[in-house]
Amino acid sequence: HISFPNIPNAEAVGTTYEETVYYSYRVLADFLSHLPKQEAEIRAYTLSDIPDTVSSNVFYSLVSVTPDFDPHKMETHFTLPQTPPADIRQKAAKLAGLVTPNDNLAL
């Protein structure tokens, strides 16, 4: 399940991670394509601050979007807080489990 905290009622659900991400790109492209073309309008939907408290099963990511909002050109970049290496490894392992739940990844 992927939701956009700064876009009300925008979410995507799929049976695999890849499918869910693709659906989320389609949802985002559809939403952005209906906005006025002014950059200020798009900036209003750009998340600039990550909340201080985040559930342990929530990960934030940045989505790169081209000016034509083509969902096939969008890319997701996950964010990890600057914390001690052990914490980063733990969060990365959780994230890897979401992306590839059946793979054993060594971190």
C-alpha positions as CSV (number, residue, x, y, z in Angstrom):
1,H,0.0,0.0,0.0
2,I,1.4,3.4,-1.0
3,S,-0.1,6.7,0.0
4,F,0.8,10.3,-0.6
5,P,0.7,12.2,2.7
6,N,0.3,15.5,1.0
7,I,-2.3,14.5,-1.6
8,P,-5.6,13.6,0.0
9,N,-7.2,10.3,-1.1
10,A,-4.3,9.4,-3.4
11,E,-3.2,5.8,-2.8
12,A,-2.2,2.7,-4.7
13,V,-2.5,-1.0,-3.9
14,G,-1.1,-4.0,-5.8
15,T,-0.2,-7.6,-5.2
16,T,3.6,-7.1,-5.6
17,Y,5.8,-4.2,-4.7
18,E,6.6,-3.5,-8.4
19,E,2.9,-3.5,-9.3
20,T,2.1,-1.2,-6.4
21,V,4.8,1.3,-7.3
22,Y,3.6,1.3,-10.9
23,Y,0.1,2.0,-9.8
24,S,1.3,4.8,-7.5
25,Y,3.1,6.4,-10.4
26,R,-0.1,6.3,-12.5
27,V,-2.1,7.8,-9.6
28,L,0.5,10.6,-9.2
29,A,0.7,11.3,-12.9
30,D,-3.1,11.5,-13.1
31,F,-3.2,13.9,-10.1
32,L,-0.4,16.1,-11.4
33,S,-1.7,16.3,-15.0
34,H,-5.0,17.8,-13.7
35,L,-3.2,20.7,-11.8
36,P,-2.8,24.1,-13.3
37,K,0.6,24.3,-15.1
38,Q,2.1,26.9,-12.7
39,E,5.1,25.6,-10.8
40,A,3.8,27.0,-7.6
41,E,0.7,24.7,-7.7
42,I,2.9,21.7,-8.0
43,R,5.2,22.9,-5.2
44,A,2.2,22.9,-3.0
45,Y,2.1,19.1,-3.3
46,T,5.8,18.6,-2.7
47,L,6.5,17.1,0.7
48,S,9.2,19.3,2.2
49,D,9.2,18.0,5.8
50,I,9.0,14.5,7.1
51,P,7.0,14.2,10.4
52,D,9.0,13.7,13.6
53,T,7.1,10.6,14.5
54,V,6.7,7.8,12.0
55,S,5.3,4.4,12.4
56,S,7.9,1.6,12.2
57,N,6.2,0.2,9.1
58,V,6.2,3.5,7.2
59,F,9.0,4.6,4.9
60,Y,9.2,7.9,3.1
61,S,10.5,8.2,-0.4
62,L,11.1,10.9,-3.0
63,V,9.6,10.4,-6.4
64,S,11.4,12.0,-9.4
65,V,8.9,13.2,-12.0
66,T,9.6,14.5,-15.5
67,P,7.8,17.7,-16.7
68,D,5.4,15.6,-18.8
69,F,4.4,13.5,-15.7
70,D,5.1,10.3,-17.6
71,P,4.7,7.4,-15.1
72,H,7.2,5.3,-17.0
73,K,10.0,7.8,-16.3
74,M,9.3,8.2,-12.6
75,E,11.8,6.9,-10.1
76,T,11.5,6.3,-6.3
77,H,14.4,7.1,-4.0
78,F,14.0,6.0,-0.4
79,T,15.1,8.1,2.5
80,L,16.8,6.9,5.6
81,P,17.5,9.2,8.6
82,Q,21.1,9.9,9.6
83,T,21.5,7.5,12.5
84,P,24.1,5.1,13.8
85,P,25.1,2.4,11.2
86,A,23.3,-0.3,13.2
87,D,20.0,1.6,12.9
88,I,20.5,2.2,9.2
89,R,21.1,-1.5,8.6
90,Q,18.0,-2.4,10.6
91,K,15.8,0.1,8.6
92,A,17.4,-1.0,5.3
93,A,16.6,-4.6,6.2
94,K,13.0,-3.7,6.9
95,L,12.8,-1.8,3.6
96,A,14.4,-4.7,1.7
97,G,11.8,-7.0,3.2
98,L,9.0,-4.8,1.8
99,V,10.6,-4.7,-1.6
100,T,11.6,-8.4,-1.9
101,P,9.8,-10.2,0.9
102,N,11.1,-13.7,-0.1
103,D,14.8,-12.9,-0.6
104,N,17.4,-13.1,2.2
105,L,19.5,-10.1,1.7
106,A,22.8,-9.7,3.6
107,L,23.3,-6.1,4.8
